[in-house]
């Protein structure tokens, strides 16, 4: 995944920041930045700062959808959730998070 990122964005970088330590969990935000513009970010928590940073980096890079198969999967999931939300909203049922 990092190789694909470097191939597509040779001037890109990953910036990680410790957001908070909460109940023995490190919460880290990682941002993908290219030419001063933030393209995506990821947030993660773990019992070690290294693991939280790794997970946040993976999420931030994953948001770029560098894998065509992954992009199709995410589109299908998003479409399904959208349709479910529309069905629930039209029936008068409230959808959590909307």
Secondary structure, DSSP 8 states (H G I E B T S, - for coil): -HHHHHHH-TTEEEEEEEEEEETTEEEEEEEEEETTEEEEEEEEEESSHHHHHHHHHHHHHHTT--SHHHHHHHHHHHHHHHHHHHHHHHTT---TT-
